[in-house]
């Protein structure tokens, strides 16, 4: 059963730990300490131990963590051991890039379906996945057992898209559209690329006093 008393921030750090320990296990490094994990992740040893303690005991005091075991355990906590299917809605430039990356790099979360409304895009294929019309979304998501939705549509279509994904059984959405979504019972994570890029601009002029009014 999924635990409900764990901070979202701790859950978001789990994939960071998973990447590091998986790389170490693949490199035949059998044991890693929390101090070594801290060095590789940029987090503190205390934070790492606290995050992992939410899910049980993993390491041995004075020894460290078995990298292969910890990799398997974190993957299971995240539900990646069973493979998770995702649906991408919006096959524009960003959607195409996300689909290609997922289909070539990810084995645990795989885009199983792609949808768009553009007649010129519907019917296209990318690495064996055919782009379908959004009218097929609900039925296809239910048949495929899709649990994650990825939205890369215009803001004006984002809410309706999210509702269709929910109707298809999706339980979590990664939203790239610049719009706030209201979908009861579905976890939504928003990524606004424009806001992220604009905030980075601040750090490119840190030596200039641009805040003073002339």
Z-matrix of the N, CA and C atoms (Angstrom, degrees):
N
C 1 1.464
C 2 1.527 1 109.28
N 3 1.318 2 117.57 1 137.94
C 4 1.453 3 121.95 2 -179.46
C 5 1.518 4 109.81 3 -70.71
N 6 1.340 5 116.44 4 131.84
C 7 1.445 6 121.02 5 179.13
C 8 1.522 7 109.73 6 -79.86
N 9 1.334 8 115.43 7 143.23
C 10 1.462 9 119.90 8 -174.44
C 11 1.523 10 112.81 9 -108.07
N 12 1.336 11 118.30 10 -4.73
C 13 1.461 12 120.49 11 -175.43
C 14 1.523 13 112.48 12 -101.73
N 15 1.312 14 117.72 13 17.90
C 16 1.459 15 121.67 14 -177.42
C 17 1.526 16 109.14 15 -101.38
N 18 1.323 17 118.26 16 129.24
C 19 1.473 18 120.70 17 -179.46
C 20 1.522 19 112.05 18 -59.73
N 21 1.332 20 115.74 19 142.44
C 22 1.461 21 119.90 20 177.53
C 23 1.528 22 111.16 21 -58.31
N 24 1.330 23 116.15 22 -35.60
C 25 1.467 24 119.81 23 -179.03
C 26 1.527 25 111.31 24 -60.96
N 27 1.319 26 116.57 25 -38.13
C 28 1.465 27 120.22 26 179.12
C 29 1.525 28 110.89 27 -67.03
N 30 1.322 29 116.03 28 -40.34
C 31 1.469 30 120.05 29 179.09
C 32 1.519 31 110.28 30 -65.23
N 33 1.333 32 117.02 31 -38.31
C 34 1.468 33 120.23 32 -179.89
C 35 1.522 34 112.52 33 -69.50
N 36 1.327 35 116.08 34 -21.08
C 37 1.472 36 118.45 35 177.63
C 38 1.527 37 112.25 36 -83.72
N 39 1.318 38 117.81 37 -18.31
C 40 1.464 39 120.19 38 -178.70
C 41 1.532 40 113.05 39 -58.06
N 42 1.350 41 119.87 40 -43.88
C 43 1.468 42 118.59 41 177.74
C 44 1.528 43 113.64 42 -61.22
N 45 1.349 44 116.19 43 -28.22
C 46 1.466 45 119.66 44 176.65
C 47 1.527 46 109.59 45 -66.01
N 48 1.327 47 116.01 46 -45.93
C 49 1.456 48 120.12 47 177.81
C 50 1.527 49 110.74 48 -63.71
N 51 1.327 50 115.42 49 -40.64
C 52 1.461 51 119.99 50 -178.71
C 53 1.518 52 110.99 51 -60.68
N 54 1.317 53 117.14 52 -44.02
C 55 1.466 54 120.46 53 -179.24
C 56 1.531 55 110.92 54 -60.87
N 57 1.335 56 115.66 55 -43.97
C 58 1.467 57 119.44 56 -176.94
C 59 1.519 58 111.41 57 -67.59
N 60 1.328 59 116.90 58 -49.69
C 61 1.467 60 118.58 59 -176.16
C 62 1.523 61 111.49 60 -69.96
N 63 1.325 62 117.43 61 -30.63
C 64 1.470 63 119.86 62 176.65
C 65 1.525 64 110.54 63 -66.43
N 66 1.338 65 116.46 64 -41.59
C 67 1.461 66 120.45 65 177.35
C 68 1.529 67 110.82 66 -63.87
N 69 1.324 68 116.25 67 -40.09
C 70 1.464 69 120.13 68 179.20
C 71 1.527 70 110.85 69 -66.55
N 72 1.319 71 116.33 70 -42.77
C 73 1.466 72 119.83 71 179.10
C 74 1.523 73 110.40 72 -63.33
N 75 1.330 74 117.17 73 -40.65
C 76 1.464 75 120.68 74 178.78
C 77 1.519 76 111.56 75 -65.58
N 78 1.341 77 116.31 76 -27.05
C 79 1.468 78 120.97 77 178.72
C 80 1.524 79 111.83 78 -90.23
N 81 1.338 80 116.49 79 12.24
C 82 1.466 81 122.84 80 178.41
C 83 1.526 82 113.12 81 62.80
N 84 1.336 83 116.33 82 32.39
C 85 1.464 84 120.86 83 171.72
C 86 1.523 85 106.56 84 -92.55
N 87 1.329 86 119.02 85 110.78
C 88 1.464 87 120.25 86 -170.47
C 89 1.518 88 115.11 87 -77.72
N 90 1.329 89 117.83 88 -32.87
C 91 1.462 90 121.34 89 -174.16
C 92 1.517 91 109.68 90 -131.11
N 93 1.336 92 116.09 91 142.28
C 94 1.457 93 121.15 92 174.95
C 95 1.525 94 108.50 93 -137.09
N 96 1.312 95 116.95 94 137.90
C 97 1.459 96 121.22 95 178.72
C 98 1.518 97 110.14 96 -89.58
N 99 1.335 98 116.30 97 165.38
C 100 1.461 99 119.64 98 177.75
C 101 1.527 100 110.29 99 -66.23
N 102 1.330 101 117.22 100 -30.82
C 103 1.468 102 120.67 101 177.08
C 104 1.530 103 110.24 102 -65.84
N 105 1.324 104 116.73 103 -40.50
C 106 1.467 105 120.22 104 178.77
C 107 1.526 106 110.67 105 -68.94
N 108 1.333 107 116.40 106 -38.81
C 109 1.460 108 119.45 107 176.04
C 110 1.522 109 110.64 108 -63.53
N 111 1.327 110 115.79 109 -38.48
C 112 1.459 111 120.18 110 178.82
C 113 1.525 112 110.82 111 -61.80
N 114 1.312 113 115.90 112 -42.61
C 115 1.468 114 120.28 113 -179.80
C 116 1.522 115 111.39 114 -63.29
N 117 1.322 116 116.58 115 -36.49
C 118 1.462 117 120.80 116 -176.52
C 119 1.530 118 113.25 117 -83.62
N 120 1.324 119 117.34 118 -21.09
C 121 1.462 120 120.60 119 -177.46
C 122 1.524 121 113.94 120 -106.26
N 123 1.336 122 116.45 121 -17.90
C 124 1.460 123 119.82 122 -176.71
C 125 1.519 124 113.01 123 82.21
N 126 1.310 125 117.32 124 6.98
C 127 1.461 126 122.56 125 176.94
C 128 1.524 127 109.36 126 -101.41
N 129 1.322 128 116.52 127 168.88
C 130 1.458 129 119.44 128 179.96
C 131 1.527 130 110.37 129 -85.87
N 132 1.349 131 117.41 130 152.75
C 133 1.474 132 120.00 131 176.16
C 134 1.522 133 111.46 132 -57.38
N 135 1.338 134 116.10 133 -37.43
C 136 1.463 135 119.88 134 -179.55
C 137 1.521 136 111.33 135 -63.98
N 138 1.332 137 116.18 136 -41.79
C 139 1.464 138 119.90 137 179.12
C 140 1.510 139 111.33 138 -64.02
N 141 1.317 140 116.76 139 -41.49
C 142 1.467 141 121.12 140 -179.96
C 143 1.522 142 110.50 141 -63.33
N 144 1.322 143 115.98 142 -46.96
C 145 1.467 144 118.99 143 -179.75
C 146 1.524 145 111.11 144 -63.49
N 147 1.326 146 116.67 145 -38.76
C 148 1.467 147 120.46 146 179.15
C 149 1.522 148 111.09 147 -65.52
N 150 1.331 149 116.96 148 -44.37
C 151 1.464 150 120.59 149 179.64
C 152 1.523 151 111.34 150 -60.15
N 153 1.315 152 116.36 151 -47.25
C 154 1.467 153 120.23 152 -177.40
C 155 1.528 154 111.32 153 -68.96
N 156 1.337 155 116.59 154 -30.27
C 157 1.470 156 120.32 155 -178.27
C 158 1.522 157 112.03 156 -66.81
N 159 1.326 158 117.50 157 -21.61
C 160 1.472 159 119.79 158 176.41
C 161 1.527 160 111.07 159 -60.38
N 162 1.331 161 116.32 160 -25.19
C 163 1.465 162 120.61 161 -172.30
C 164 1.530 163 112.93 162 -112.03
N 165 1.335 164 117.31 163 5.20
C 166 1.448 165 120.07 164 177.60
C 167 1.514 166 112.04 165 125.22
N 168 1.334 167 115.34 166 -171.20
C 169 1.468 168 121.57 167 179.79
C 170 1.524 169 109.16 168 -95.51
N 171 1.313 170 116.18 169 128.42
C 172 1.460 171 120.65 170 -176.49
C 173 1.528 172 113.21 171 -119.16
N 174 1.315 173 116.93 172 -42.00
C 175 1.457 174 119.87 173 -173.90
C 176 1.517 175 112.77 174 -102.80
N 177 1.327 176 115.06 175 178.71
C 178 1.458 177 123.04 176 176.92
C 179 1.519 178 107.97 177 -117.04
N 180 1.331 179 116.74 178 124.27
C 181 1.458 180 120.63 179 -177.46
C 182 1.528 181 110.48 180 -56.09
N 183 1.305 182 116.18 181 130.76
C 184 1.458 183 121.22 182 178.95
C 185 1.512 184 113.83 183 83.46
N 186 1.337 185 116.38 184 -6.62
C 187 1.471 186 119.94 185 -179.33
C 188 1.526 187 110.53 186 -116.74
N 189 1.326 188 115.99 187 -58.11
C 190 1.455 189 120.44 188 179.89
C 191 1.512 190 111.82 189 127.88
N 192 1.322 191 115.87 190 -156.91
C 193 1.461 192 122.54 191 -176.31
C 194 1.521 193 110.54 192 -111.48
N 195 1.309 194 115.67 193 137.75
C 196 1.456 195 121.66 194 171.34
C 197 1.527 196 106.78 195 -72.29
N 198 1.334 197 116.93 196 115.24
C 199 1.469 198 119.95 197 -171.98
C 200 1.525 199 112.71 198 -63.25
N 201 1.305 200 118.27 199 -42.77
C 202 1.464 201 120.81 200 -178.85
C 203 1.521 202 110.83 201 -66.12
N 204 1.335 203 115.65 202 -42.75
C 205 1.469 204 119.71 203 179.77
C 206 1.513 205 110.95 204 -66.10
N 207 1.348 206 116.87 205 -43.98
C 208 1.451 207 120.09 206 -178.27
C 209 1.526 208 110.86 207 -65.96
N 210 1.314 209 116.73 208 -36.57
C 211 1.463 210 120.74 209 176.54
C 212 1.524 211 110.68 210 -60.63
N 213 1.321 212 116.56 211 -46.07
C 214 1.475 213 120.36 212 179.65
C 215 1.525 214 111.43 213 -64.83
N 216 1.329 215 115.96 214 -40.77
C 217 1.466 216 119.66 215 -176.78
C 218 1.527 217 111.46 216 -67.99
N 219 1.325 218 117.00 217 -42.88
C 220 1.465 219 119.40 218 179.58
C 221 1.524 220 110.50 219 -65.75
N 222 1.331 221 116.64 220 -41.32
C 223 1.458 222 120.43 221 177.97
C 224 1.526 223 110.65 222 -59.53
N 225 1.316 224 116.51 223 -38.78
C 226 1.468 225 120.34 224 179.34
C 227 1.531 226 110.82 225 -70.36
N 228 1.331 227 117.15 226 -40.36
C 229 1.463 228 120.79 227 177.71
C 230 1.523 229 110.37 228 -58.18
N 231 1.334 230 115.89 229 -42.90
C 232 1.460 231 121.11 230 -179.22
C 233 1.526 232 112.77 231 -76.67
N 234 1.327 233 116.38 232 -10.97
C 235 1.461 234 120.17 233 -179.26
C 236 1.516 235 113.13 234 84.24
N 237 1.326 236 116.78 235 12.02
C 238 1.461 237 120.19 236 -176.11
C 239 1.520 238 112.85 237 -79.38
N 240 1.315 239 117.01 238 -14.79
C 241 1.466 240 120.32 239 -177.84
C 242 1.533 241 111.23 240 -66.36
N 243 1.317 242 116.33 241 -25.04
C 244 1.467 243 119.33 242 -177.63
C 245 1.524 244 112.09 243 -97.15
N 246 1.336 245 116.22 244 -5.98
C 247 1.461 246 119.56 245 -177.75
C 248 1.516 247 110.18 246 78.32
N 249 1.308 248 117.42 247 130.45
C 250 1.457 249 122.02 248 -177.14
C 251 1.529 250 108.65 249 -121.13
N 252 1.322 251 116.05 250 130.23
C 253 1.462 252 120.90 251 -179.64
C 254 1.526 253 110.40 252 -94.29
N 255 1.338 254 114.40 253 140.38
C 256 1.452 255 120.61 254 -179.93
C 257 1.523 256 110.02 255 -125.46
N 258 1.328 257 115.30 256 155.20
C 259 1.461 258 121.49 257 174.84
C 260 1.519 259 108.36 258 -119.93
N 261 1.324 260 116.21 259 134.29
C 262 1.455 261 122.56 260 177.75
C 263 1.522 262 109.41 261 -104.59
N 264 1.323 263 117.08 262 128.88
C 265 1.463 264 121.27 263 179.09
C 266 1.524 265 108.38 264 -117.94
N 267 1.334 266 115.68 265 115.63
C 268 1.452 267 121.67 266 -176.79
C 269 1.517 268 109.95 267 111.56
N 270 1.327 269 116.61 268 100.70
C 271 1.465 270 120.61 269 -173.99
C 272 1.528 271 110.81 270 -106.53
N 273 1.338 272 114.78 271 47.20
C 274 1.462 273 120.23 272 173.87
C 275 1.517 274 109.72 273 -83.98
N 276 1.326 275 116.57 274 -157.50
C 277 1.467 276 120.31 275 -177.96
C 278 1.527 277 111.70 276 -61.53
N 279 1.344 278 117.03 277 -46.84
C 280 1.459 279 120.46 278 179.66
C 281 1.512 280 110.66 279 -66.35
N 282 1.326 281 117.22 280 -44.71
C 283 1.459 282 120.62 281 179.66
C 284 1.515 283 112.00 282 -60.21
N 285 1.319 284 115.79 283 -42.72
C 286 1.472 285 119.92 284 178.62
C 287 1.522 286 110.63 285 -61.33
N 288 1.329 287 116.43 286 -44.89
C 289 1.456 288 120.16 287 -179.05
C 290 1.522 289 111.64 288 -63.63
N 291 1.331 290 116.63 289 -42.52
C 292 1.465 291 120.78 290 178.88
C 293 1.524 292 111.31 291 -65.01
N 294 1.332 293 115.66 292 -42.00
C 295 1.463 294 119.66 293 -179.86
C 296 1.529 295 110.64 294 -63.19
N 297 1.306 296 116.33 295 -46.24
C 298 1.462 297 120.22 296 -178.77
C 299 1.530 298 110.93 297 -63.48
N 300 1.317 299 116.17 298 -42.92
C 301 1.465 300 119.58 299 179.10
C 302 1.528 301 110.77 300 -62.70
N 303 1.322 302 116.20 301 -47.56
C 304 1.464 303 119.61 302 -178.24
C 305 1.528 304 111.98 303 -62.69
N 306 1.319 305 116.27 304 -44.42
C 307 1.459 306 120.27 305 -175.62
C 308 1.524 307 112.90 306 -71.52
N 309 1.330 308 117.60 307 -22.26
C 310 1.462 309 119.99 308 -179.57
C 311 1.528 310 113.12 309 -101.10
N 312 1.341 311 117.31 310 -23.57
C 313 1.457 312 120.16 311 -173.26
C 314 1.524 313 114.41 312 -111.99
N 315 1.317 314 117.90 313 -29.40
C 316 1.458 315 120.48 314 -174.14
C 317 1.523 316 111.28 315 -98.30
N 318 1.330 317 115.18 316 135.06
C 319 1.458 318 120.88 317 173.73
C 320 1.525 319 110.79 318 -112.33
N 321 1.334 320 116.36 319 -22.42
C 322 1.468 321 119.40 320 -176.27
C 323 1.521 322 112.46 321 -91.66
N 324 1.329 323 117.29 322 -33.58
C 325 1.466 324 121.28 323 174.12
C 326 1.516 325 107.19 324 -121.94
N 327 1.319 326 116.56 325 113.95
C 328 1.457 327 121.50 326 -172.71
C 329 1.519 328 110.68 327 -121.03
N 330 1.314 329 116.61 328 134.39
C 331 1.460 330 120.66 329 175.13
C 332 1.526 331 108.73 330 -73.45
N 333 1.326 332 115.00 331 111.03
C 334 1.457 333 120.88 332 -176.81
C 335 1.516 334 112.55 333 -95.93
N 336 1.351 335 116.95 334 -16.22
C 337 1.461 336 120.20 335 -178.23
C 338 1.524 337 109.45 336 -151.01
N 339 1.329 338 115.20 337 145.98
C 340 1.462 339 122.28 338 179.06
C 341 1.525 340 108.15 339 -131.58
N 342 1.336 341 116.18 340 139.06
C 343 1.463 342 120.34 341 -176.66
C 344 1.526 343 110.77 342 -133.45
N 345 1.332 344 114.68 343 149.18
C 346 1.464 345 121.23 344 175.62
C 347 1.530 346 107.61 345 -158.08
N 348 1.339 347 116.24 346 167.28
C 349 1.468 348 120.31 347 177.51
C 350 1.518 349 112.14 348 -105.48
N 351 1.322 350 117.11 349 -12.69
C 352 1.466 351 121.82 350 -177.29
C 353 1.525 352 110.36 351 -73.47
N 354 1.341 353 118.46 352 118.54
C 355 1.472 354 120.82 353 -179.38
C 356 1.531 355 113.07 354 -57.62
N 357 1.332 356 116.85 355 -28.13
C 358 1.462 357 120.02 356 -179.57
C 359 1.520 358 111.98 357 -74.81
N 360 1.325 359 117.00 358 -20.46
C 361 1.467 360 120.70 359 179.76
C 362 1.520 361 112.05 360 -96.38
N 363 1.324 362 116.08 361 -33.42
C 364 1.470 363 119.96 362 178.52
C 365 1.526 364 109.34 363 -61.98
N 366 1.314 365 115.36 364 129.23
C 367 1.461 366 120.51 365 -178.34
C 368 1.515 367 113.06 366 102.03
N 369 1.330 368 117.27 367 -18.51
C 370 1.458 369 119.88 368 175.91
C 371 1.529 370 109.55 369 -67.48
N 372 1.315 371 116.23 370 158.83
C 373 1.467 372 120.88 371 177.96
C 374 1.514 373 110.14 372 -127.48
N 375 1.325 374 114.83 373 145.63
C 376 1.446 375 121.04 374 172.69
C 377 1.519 376 107.86 375 -134.22
N 378 1.310 377 115.76 376 113.78
C 379 1.459 378 122.46 377 179.11
C 380 1.528 379 112.20 378 50.71
N 381 1.320 380 115.18 379 42.51
C 382 1.465 381 120.60 380 174.76
C 383 1.513 382 115.64 381 89.80
N 384 1.335 383 117.99 382 -3.99
C 385 1.466 384 120.65 383 178.85
C 386 1.517 385 108.57 384 -104.94
N 387 1.337 386 116.68 385 121.87
C 388 1.466 387 121.75 386 -177.74
C 389 1.517 388 110.84 387 -88.50
N 390 1.320 389 116.29 388 137.36
C 391 1.459 390 121.30 389 176.11
C 392 1.525 391 109.01 390 -75.16
N 393 1.325 392 116.36 391 124.32
C 394 1.463 393 122.25 392 -179.74
C 395 1.526 394 110.61 393 -107.61
N 396 1.324 395 115.08 394 162.00
C 397 1.457 396 119.82 395 175.97
C 398 1.533 397 109.07 396 -74.98
N 399 1.326 398 116.32 397 147.59
C 400 1.465 399 120.16 398 -177.42
C 401 1.529 400 112.20 399 -60.35
N 402 1.302 401 117.91 400 -21.08
C 403 1.465 402 120.29 401 178.56
C 404 1.525 403 111.64 402 -64.76
N 405 1.323 404 117.10 403 -17.47
C 406 1.462 405 122.03 404 179.64
C 407 1.522 406 112.11 405 -95.89
N 408 1.326 407 117.00 406 1.23
C 409 1.456 408 120.89 407 -170.01
C 410 1.529 409 113.90 408 -61.73
N 411 1.317 410 116.36 409 -52.16
C 412 1.465 411 119.74 410 -174.70
C 413 1.524 412 110.98 411 -60.14
N 414 1.323 413 116.51 412 -49.70
C 415 1.459 414 120.21 413 -178.00
C 416 1.524 415 111.93 414 -64.52
N 417 1.320 416 116.52 415 -43.82
C 418 1.464 417 120.05 416 -178.39
C 419 1.520 418 111.23 417 -64.84
N 420 1.325 419 117.23 418 -43.61
C 421 1.465 420 120.40 419 -179.87
C 422 1.527 421 111.00 420 -62.04
N 423 1.327 422 116.17 421 -39.52
C 424 1.466 423 119.38 422 178.09
C 425 1.527 424 111.11 423 -66.08
N 426 1.321 425 116.64 424 -44.61
C 427 1.465 426 120.76 425 -179.11
C 428 1.519 427 112.11 426 -65.44
N 429 1.341 428 116.05 427 -38.89
C 430 1.465 429 120.81 428 -177.06
C 431 1.527 430 112.91 429 -81.78
N 432 1.324 431 116.49 430 -14.75
C 433 1.461 432 119.26 431 -176.60
C 434 1.519 433 112.12 432 72.29
N 435 1.325 434 116.55 433 37.38
C 436 1.462 435 121.92 434 -178.68
C 437 1.529 436 109.81 435 -71.92
N 438 1.332 437 116.39 436 133.38
C 439 1.459 438 121.09 437 -178.73
C 440 1.530 439 113.33 438 -116.42
N 441 1.330 440 117.10 439 -17.92
C 442 1.464 441 121.00 440 -178.74
C 443 1.525 442 109.34 441 -122.21
N 444 1.331 443 116.48 442 135.71
C 445 1.452 444 121.26 443 175.60
C 446 1.516 445 110.00 444 -114.28
N 447 1.323 446 116.20 445 141.58
C 448 1.464 447 121.95 446 176.85
C 449 1.519 448 107.14 447 -120.46
N 450 1.327 449 116.15 448 118.51
C 451 1.462 450 121.20 449 -175.67
C 452 1.521 451 110.62 450 -105.65
N 453 1.342 452 115.98 451 121.25
C 454 1.469 453 120.79 452 175.97
C 455 1.536 454 109.31 453 -130.82
N 456 1.312 455 115.81 454 36.39
C 457 1.472 456 121.72 455 -179.24
C 458 1.521 457 109.23 456 -95.52
N 459 1.348 458 118.49 457 168.44
C 460 1.474 459 120.95 458 174.82
C 461 1.526 460 111.35 459 -59.64
N 462 1.319 461 116.14 460 155.38
C 463 1.468 462 121.43 461 -177.67
C 464 1.523 463 112.30 462 -55.41
N 465 1.326 464 117.05 463 -36.78
C 466 1.466 465 121.23 464 -177.11
C 467 1.523 466 112.92 465 -65.08
N 468 1.329 467 117.50 466 -20.76
C 469 1.465 468 121.06 467 -177.70
C 470 1.526 469 112.49 468 -107.00
N 471 1.318 470 117.91 469 -3.17
C 472 1.458 471 121.21 470 -171.26
C 473 1.526 472 113.39 471 -65.35
N 474 1.342 473 118.04 472 -45.86
C 475 1.462 474 120.49 473 -177.58
C 476 1.521 475 111.52 474 -63.16
N 477 1.331 476 116.60 475 -45.93
C 478 1.468 477 119.98 476 179.06
C 479 1.526 478 110.88 477 -62.42
N 480 1.326 479 115.94 478 -39.13
C 481 1.464 480 120.36 479 178.27
C 482 1.519 481 110.37 480 -62.36
N 483 1.323 482 116.55 481 -43.89
C 484 1.466 483 120.91 482 179.71
C 485 1.522 484 111.43 483 -61.91
N 486 1.315 485 116.73 484 -39.71
C 487 1.471 486 120.68 485 179.47
C 488 1.523 487 111.22 486 -66.24
N 489 1.319 488 117.03 487 -37.77
C 490 1.464 489 120.77 488 177.32
C 491 1.525 490 110.53 489 -66.92
N 492 1.322 491 116.35 490 -40.14
C 493 1.464 492 119.92 491 178.12
C 494 1.531 493 110.31 492 -63.02
N 495 1.320 494 116.64 493 -42.44
C 496 1.462 495 119.86 494 177.40
C 497 1.518 496 110.61 495 -60.93
N 498 1.328 497 116.25 496 -43.08
C 499 1.466 498 120.16 497 179.15
C 500 1.517 499 111.34 498 -62.23
N 501 1.328 500 116.65 499 -26.08
C 502 1.463 501 120.76 500 178.76
C 503 1.512 502 113.80 501 -86.25
N 504 1.343 503 117.15 502 1.66
C 505 1.461 504 120.67 503 176.47
C 506 1.510 505 115.09 504 99.22
N 507 1.331 506 117.21 505 6.96
C 508 1.466 507 120.62 506 179.31
C 509 1.525 508 109.99 507 -69.45
N 510 1.333 509 116.41 508 138.44
C 511 1.461 510 121.42 509 -176.20
C 512 1.525 511 113.09 510 -111.93
N 513 1.336 512 117.54 511 -12.58
C 514 1.463 513 121.06 512 179.46
C 515 1.524 514 108.45 513 -147.89
N 516 1.336 515 115.94 514 143.32
C 517 1.460 516 121.24 515 -176.94
C 518 1.522 517 110.14 516 -129.81
N 519 1.323 518 115.73 517 134.42
C 520 1.459 519 122.59 518 170.43
C 521 1.520 520 105.95 519 -103.61
N 522 1.333 521 115.88 520 111.31
C 523 1.455 522 120.97 521 -171.34
C 524 1.522 523 112.05 522 -106.15
N 525 1.335 524 116.62 523 114.24
C 526 1.453 525 122.19 524 176.39
C 527 1.525 526 112.30 525 -95.37
N 528 1.329 527 117.20 526 -7.01
C 529 1.463 528 120.44 527 -179.86
C 530 1.528 529 109.58 528 -75.21
N 531 1.328 530 118.04 529 140.35
C 532 1.476 531 120.96 530 179.35
C 533 1.522 532 111.08 531 -76.94
N 534 1.325 533 115.99 532 64.78
C 535 1.463 534 121.11 533 -177.96
C 536 1.519 535 109.08 534 -151.25
N 537 1.317 536 116.48 535 142.50
C 538 1.453 537 121.56 536 176.64
C 539 1.520 538 109.68 537 -81.83
N 540 1.322 539 116.04 538 127.04
C 541 1.458 540 120.81 539 -177.55
C 542 1.519 541 111.00 540 -100.94
N 543 1.320 542 116.19 541 143.34
C 544 1.457 543 122.41 542 176.39
C 545 1.522 544 107.95 543 -123.84
N 546 1.344 545 115.18 544 95.87
C 547 1.460 546 120.41 545 -177.04
C 548 1.524 547 108.15 546 -132.33
N 549 1.308 548 116.63 547 99.82
C 550 1.462 549 121.16 548 -178.66
C 551 1.527 550 111.05 549 -60.57
N 552 1.330 551 115.40 550 135.95
C 553 1.454 552 120.35 551 175.34
C 554 1.505 553 114.99 552 81.34
N 555 1.328 554 117.44 553 2.77
C 556 1.462 555 121.55 554 179.04
C 557 1.529 556 108.37 555 -123.32
N 558 1.327 557 116.82 556 129.35
C 559 1.465 558 120.11 557 177.44
C 560 1.521 559 108.60 558 -77.55
N 561 1.323 560 116.39 559 128.62
C 562 1.464 561 121.31 560 -178.31
C 563 1.524 562 110.25 561 -118.82
N 564 1.306 563 115.71 562 128.46
C 565 1.467 564 121.67 563 174.20
C 566 1.525 565 107.82 564 -115.76
N 567 1.326 566 116.15 565 121.35
C 568 1.458 567 121.27 566 -176.47
C 569 1.522 568 111.57 567 -98.44
N 570 1.329 569 115.31 568 136.02
C 571 1.457 570 121.58 569 173.51
C 572 1.517 571 107.68 570 -130.00
N 573 1.326 572 116.15 571 105.90
C 574 1.468 573 121.52 572 179.38
C 575 1.520 574 107.39 573 -100.60
N 576 1.312 575 117.36 574 102.43
C 577 1.454 576 121.52 575 -175.91
C 578 1.526 577 111.88 576 -63.14
N 579 1.319 578 116.98 577 -34.86
C 580 1.467 579 119.88 578 -179.97
C 581 1.527 580 110.77 579 -63.42
N 582 1.322 581 116.34 580 -46.35
C 583 1.461 582 120.26 581 179.38
C 584 1.526 583 110.91 582 -63.57
N 585 1.334 584 116.26 583 -41.66
C 586 1.467 585 119.67 584 179.96
C 587 1.520 586 110.90 585 -61.94
N 588 1.322 587 117.11 586 -43.89
C 589 1.463 588 120.93 587 -179.51
C 590 1.533 589 111.27 588 -67.91
N 591 1.332 590 116.87 589 -41.46
C 592 1.452 591 119.96 590 -179.72
C 593 1.530 592 111.42 591 -64.78
N 594 1.330 593 116.45 592 -37.14
C 595 1.466 594 119.22 593 178.58
C 596 1.521 595 110.91 594 -68.21
N 597 1.330 596 117.76 595 -32.76
C 598 1.462 597 120.61 596 177.62
C 599 1.520 598 111.61 597 -65.80
N 600 1.328 599 116.98 598 -28.14
C 601 1.466 600 120.66 599 -179.17
C 602 1.526 601 111.27 600 -59.02
N 603 1.325 602 117.06 601 -29.84
C 604 1.463 603 120.60 602 178.98
C 605 1.516 604 111.52 603 -57.77
N 606 1.339 605 116.10 604 -39.44
C 607 1.459 606 120.37 605 -175.19
C 608 1.524 607 112.83 606 -78.26
N 609 1.322 608 116.84 607 -11.28
C 610 1.466 609 118.93 608 178.64
C 611 1.513 610 111.75 609 -85.01
N 612 1.330 611 118.02 610 -9.74
C 613 1.459 612 120.91 611 -179.21
C 614 1.521 613 110.67 612 -131.35
N 615 1.331 614 114.80 613 35.44
C 616 1.460 615 119.83 614 -175.13
C 617 1.519 616 112.85 615 -63.30
N 618 1.343 617 116.84 616 -23.39
C 619 1.463 618 119.72 617 -177.77
C 620 1.519 619 112.52 618 -86.61
N 621 1.341 620 116.26 619 -5.62
C 622 1.453 621 120.18 620 -178.61
C 623 1.522 622 110.21 621 -104.18
N 624 1.294 623 115.82 622 142.24
C 625 1.466 624 119.92 623 177.91
C 626 1.527 625 108.23 624 -92.61
N 627 1.353 626 114.89 625 77.91
C 628 1.458 627 119.50 626 -177.68
C 629 1.522 628 112.82 627 -85.84
N 630 1.338 629 115.44 628 -4.06
C 631 1.469 630 117.65 629 -175.83
C 632 1.525 631 111.07 630 -85.43
N 633 1.326 632 117.00 631 -15.80
C 634 1.466 633 119.45 632 -178.50
C 635 1.528 634 110.08 633 -76.90
N 636 1.304 635 116.19 634 135.34
C 637 1.453 636 120.60 635 178.38
C 638 1.519 637 110.18 636 -81.69
N 639 1.306 638 115.76 637 141.07
C 640 1.467 639 119.39 638 178.83
C 641 1.522 640 110.00 639 -85.05
